[in-house]
Amino acid sequence: MARDDLSQVDGVVTDVLAGGNFSVRLAAGQVITAKLSGRLRKFHIRVILGDRVTVGVSPYDPTHGLILQRQKAESTYQGGGPRRR
C-alpha cells in the first residue's frame, strides 16, 4: 500500500485495540480500524483515546486505514509572564 494511493481523512480515536491498532471515527461518521504508520512508530509518537488524527484510507479496502499524523492540541498557554524555555 503506497502512500500515494491513500486518500487522507480526519478522524478521532474512539478505542485503543490490541496490537497497536485503533478504532477511528471519521468525519463522515464511519468507524474504521487503523494502525500507526512506520514514521509514528519510529519516533515513538503516542496516540491516545480522543486524539484527532489524519488517516490514510486505501480505495481498495475502506474499512482499514493508516494513521499518518496526530494533530496538535490547542495551546493552553494563558500568558502572564515570560515563557519558560
C-alpha positions as CSV (number, residue, x, y, z in Angstrom):
1,M,0.0,0.0,0.0
2,A,1.8,3.1,-1.3
3,R,1.1,6.4,0.4
4,D,0.3,8.0,-3.0
5,D,-2.8,5.8,-3.3
6,L,-4.2,6.8,0.1
7,S,-7.0,9.3,0.5
8,Q,-6.4,11.4,3.6
9,V,-9.4,12.0,6.0
10,D,-9.6,13.4,9.6
11,G,-11.0,11.4,12.5
12,V,-11.0,10.9,16.2
13,V,-9.6,7.9,18.1
14,T,-12.5,6.2,19.8
15,D,-10.9,3.0,21.0
16,V,-7.4,1.5,21.6
17,L,-7.3,-2.1,20.3
18,A,-4.6,-4.8,20.8
19,G,-1.5,-5.0,18.7
20,G,-1.1,-1.3,18.0
21,N,-4.5,-0.9,16.3
22,F,-7.0,1.8,16.9
23,S,-10.7,2.3,16.2
24,V,-11.2,5.7,14.5
25,R,-14.4,7.6,13.8
26,L,-14.1,9.6,10.6
27,A,-15.6,13.0,9.9
28,A,-18.3,11.3,7.8
29,G,-19.4,9.1,10.8
30,Q,-17.8,5.9,9.5
31,V,-15.8,3.8,12.0
32,I,-12.6,2.1,10.7
33,T,-9.7,0.2,12.2
34,A,-6.3,1.9,11.7
35,K,-2.7,1.2,12.7
36,L,0.2,3.5,13.2
37,S,2.4,4.4,10.3
38,G,6.1,3.5,10.5
39,R,7.2,7.1,11.0
40,L,5.0,7.4,14.1
41,R,6.3,4.2,15.5
42,K,9.9,5.1,14.7
43,F,9.7,8.4,16.6
44,H,7.5,7.0,19.5
45,I,4.6,9.3,18.9
46,R,1.9,8.4,21.4
47,V,-1.7,8.2,20.2
48,I,-4.4,8.0,23.0
49,L,-8.1,7.9,23.2
50,G,-9.7,11.2,22.0
51,D,-6.8,12.3,19.8
52,R,-7.6,13.9,16.4
53,V,-5.6,12.1,13.7
54,T,-5.2,12.1,9.9
55,V,-5.9,8.7,8.5
56,G,-4.9,7.4,5.1
57,V,-7.6,5.1,3.7
58,S,-7.0,2.8,0.8
59,P,-9.5,2.9,-2.1
60,Y,-9.3,-0.9,-2.2
61,D,-10.3,-1.6,1.4
62,P,-12.1,1.4,3.0
63,T,-12.5,-0.4,6.4
64,H,-8.8,-0.2,7.2
65,G,-6.5,2.7,7.5
66,L,-3.1,4.0,8.4
67,I,-2.7,6.8,11.0
68,L,-0.4,9.2,9.2
69,Q,-0.2,12.0,11.8
70,R,-1.6,13.1,15.1
71,Q,-2.9,16.7,15.1
72,K,-1.6,19.0,17.7
73,A,-4.0,20.0,20.5
74,E,-4.8,23.7,21.1
75,S,-2.4,25.5,23.3
76,T,-3.5,26.1,26.9
77,Y,-1.0,28.9,27.5
78,Q,-2.8,31.9,29.1
79,G,0.0,34.4,29.1
80,G,1.0,36.2,32.3
81,G,4.8,36.3,32.1
82,P,7.7,35.1,30.1
83,R,7.5,31.6,28.7
84,R,10.0,29.2,30.1
85,R,12.5,27.8,27.6
